């Protein structure tokens, strides 16, 4: 039996973070919940995940900055990213989403079912769980945008 897919969630709204994390866990995913982009990046510097679900507009290190840091790190450059955003933010930042290689954008407000559907679509059953070699974790550069 395969290990459950590991999803890292970065959302600064505690209530929304709780709903997303609970929904993913109840659907069978392993979830790491963080309250900021910088906390998510710190986690990624030491760990592998199968997918990142990040709010675009967070204080400090934004979801966009997190995506950029991931795409410049060879260990995470291919990790799928789903961005959560308000409709107006999506219209303003479409070009950024494309340049970050974002797998999907989910507009707020959304149904938890929308999140599950997107995560399942991106993480096909034949995927291999993400791992980070221990030797590679000691020299990860910090993101220039981290707090």
Secondary structure, 3 states (H helix, E strand, C coil): CCCCCEEEEECCCHHHHHHHHHHHHHCCCEEEEECCHHHHHHHHHHCCCCEEEEECCCCCCCHHHHHHHHHCCCCCCCCEEEEEEEHHHHHHHHHHHHHCCCCEEEEECCCHHHHHHHHHHHCCCCCCCCCCCHHHHCCCCCCCCCC
